């Protein structure tokens, strides 16, 4: 091989990790539209120039530089950043400078391939001339998505508060969409209104986030909720209630799941998708759970030198979880005074559900424990059907499917696996129609959940 054809890759630590975001353009991939735009607005409030990447336009590029063995969301997000770079180069010409940008791609530990996205994408970017200078900044579940090192120390706590509230508000906006759209007076009214609402809330976070002055933000949300009530046609009867769980990217990314929620609504469903906050709370809960186990082990083995660190971890994860759950509960309680939106569950309740069932355990981490517990909880609460959405070959969601299928059959509740890999399957819509027919029969026989859960 000629020396000119050899690509030299710098150490990952030089271009992948926690890098300060000041004076950089931060590129945020769009997993959930509401969450991405509100989170980017929060960054801007703290003086960070953040923008949401246009999504799915670069899927062909993502496929070109992957083998097909990677997780589908890895292909989508890789395509997004490559497409952005291509378009930005064409727009700026010689003025384009990769070192002016930072690509924000979090990660997780454990068996899920999400922990490898940014490493693989780093290798791909390094293979392009000049893109070694485009750094990837990452936060990880290992430390509960700590922001230390990304912002000035005095801004970290304030950003964590504003950032988490932006996630909760985005969840409420999504729940508002799913609550109103099946009952809208005219087709298209909800989507048009919610697009405007997203920009209104983004402006509110950008204006008020840095001061942690959340009353104007929540007041703006109150106004959105009040206006949305006017879209609902009271003459339309309640519809079968369908719950969605699964891999977080696929169940939230509308292009990747081929707008599954709208397809379900087309055939007569009212849908509730698992929230983004669920995952954030789970990260803190899992960290607290592990810290308690480690402290107990160190006590039994008389490792006294490690006790201080263990206690510190318990306090850190515990305080984060307490703040998150308190903030989430207050926001939902306020919203539910205006409209009967679905609340969210506590992660501890999900673990209790699994422990009572005896069919799975939180000791087996990843989204499987959340999905299985949610399916059991929703099934027993009066939902008329459950859908498990995931990338083709996703291990946690395949585990979920294997565990819950017999249980759902026993409970007599319709269940559907929805795996995606960008291909258009001719039988998919037929499967959804069949599932919705079953859900409609379940609804006619048993009715549906009367009281929506609160967090």
Residue, then its C-alpha position, 0 to 999 in steps of 0.5 A: x500500500x502506498x503511503x499516500x493511501x494510508x489514513x492516520x487516525x489520531x487518538x480518540x481522546x484528542x477529538x472525542x470526549x468532553x470539550x468546552x462548547x464556548x465559541x463553537x457551533x454545537x451541532x445537535x442531532x434530531x432524535x425527537x423534534x421537540x426535545x432537540x429544538x428546546x434543548x438547543x434553545x437552552x444551550x443558546x440561552x447560556x451563550x452556546x451557539x447551538x443548532x439542530x441538524x436537519x435529519x434524514x436527508x443524508x441517509x444515503x451517505x450514512x449507508x455509504x459509510x457503514x457496513x449494514x451491521x451497525x444499529x440503524x440510528x447510527x446510520x441516520x445520525x452519521x448521515x445527518x452530520x455528513x450531509x451537514x458538512x457537505x452542505x456547509x462546505x458548499x455554502x461557505x466555500x474556502x471559509x469553511x473551517x471544521x474546527x469551528x464546529x462541535x458535534x454533540x453525540x452522547x453515549x451509554x455504557x452497557x451492551x447497547x451499540x449506542x455506546x459505540x456510535x460516536x467512536x465509529x462516527x469519529x473514525x468516519x469523520x477522520x477519514x475525510x480530509x480536514x474533518x479531524x478538526x471537527x470534534x465530537x463532544x459527548x456526555x455519558x451515562x457512566x456519570x449520569x450525563x454530567x456536564x462538567x467540562x462542557x460549560x463554565x463551572x458556574x453555569x453547569x448547575x443552572x444549565x442542568x436545571x434548565x436543560x432537564x425542564x426543556x426535556x420535560x416540557x418537550x414531553x408535555x408538548x408531545x403528549x399534547x400532540x397525541x392527545x389532541x390530534x386524533x380528535x382535531x376538528x380539521x385534519x392538519x390543525x394540530x400539526x400546524x399549531x404544534x410547530x408554532x408552539x415548539x418555536x414559542x417554547x424554544x424562544x421562551x427557553x432561550x430568553x429565560x433559561x440562563x436565569x433559571x426563571x421558569x415561571x414565564x416558561x411555564x406560563x407560556x406552556x399554559x397558554x399553549x395548552x389552553x389554545x390546544x383545547x380549542x382544537x379538540x372536537x368534543x363530538x368525537x368519541x374516545x378511541x382505543x388507547x395504544x402504548x408505544x415502548x422500545x428503543x428510544x431513537x426509533x420510537x421518537x424519530x418520525x422519519x426512521x419509524x415511518x411516522x408510525x404514530x400517525x399511521x396508528x392514528x389513521x386506523x383509529x388509535x389514540x397513542x401514548x409514546x414513552x417519554x424522553x424524561x423516562x430515559x434521563x430519570x432511568x440513568x440517574x436511577x440506575x446510577x443510584x442503584x449501582x452506587x448503593x450496591x457498590x457501597x454495600x459490597x465495599x462495606x462487606x469487604x472492609x474497603x474503607x478507602x472506597x466508602x467516601x467515593x461511594x457515599x458521594x456517588x449516592x448523594x450525587x445520583x440521589x439528588x439528581x433523581x430527586x430534583x428530576x422527579x420533583x420538577x417533572x411531577x410539578x410540571x405535569x401537575x400544572x399541565x393536567x389542571x388545563x388538559x387531561x394529559x397522560x402523566x409519566x411513571x417513576x422508574x422505581x415503580x417500573x422496577x417494583x412491577x418487574x420484581x412482582x412479575x418475576x420475569x425480568x430484572x433491573x440487574x439486566x440493564x438497557x431499555x429492555x427493563x423499561x420496556x418490559x415493565x412499561x408493557x406490563x404496567x400499561x397492559x394492566x392499567x387498561x391500554x388496548x394494545x402495545x407496540x414495541x418499536x426498535x431497530x432491526x437486530x436491536x438486542x434489548x428490544x428483541x429481548x423485550x419481544x421474547x419476554x412479553x409476547x407470551x405474557x400479552x397473549x395470556x393477558x389477551x392484549x394486542x401486541x405488535x413488534x415494529x422493527x425498522x431498518x429504512x426498508x419499506x416493507x409491503x406487509x407492514x401497514x397490513x400488520x398495523x391494520x390487523x393490530x388495530x382491528x384487534x385493539x378495536x375489539x379489545x376496546x369494545x369489550x373492555x373499554x379503556x383506561x379512564x384515569x390517566x396516570x400521574x408522575 
